[in-house]
């Protein structure tokens, strides 16, 4: 269960936190879009709630909280888009080679 401070978060607290939030590490699998920025779900929630990084709130809890506040969350979005683009390119090449044969 997420801590009380995390469960009490409001949409305004998230938006206010985003204005000063900086993330220079690798983006984790779960992200959220706030004010046009894609940010890591759990670190953003923990920062907004003012709790330590070792808080018991996990990524799935953070996603649930952010979605309940009306934010769009994504799971590994960048890698999924890259994979789809690669599959489309590979599939198109295969079809072209088949028709030319």
Secondary structure as UniProt FT lines:
FT   HELIX           4..7
FT   HELIX           11..20
FT   STRAND          30..34
FT   TURN            35..36
FT   STRAND          37..40
FT   HELIX           41..49
FT   TURN            53..54
FT   HELIX           59..68
FT   TURN            69..70
FT   STRAND          72..75
FT   HELIX           77..100
//
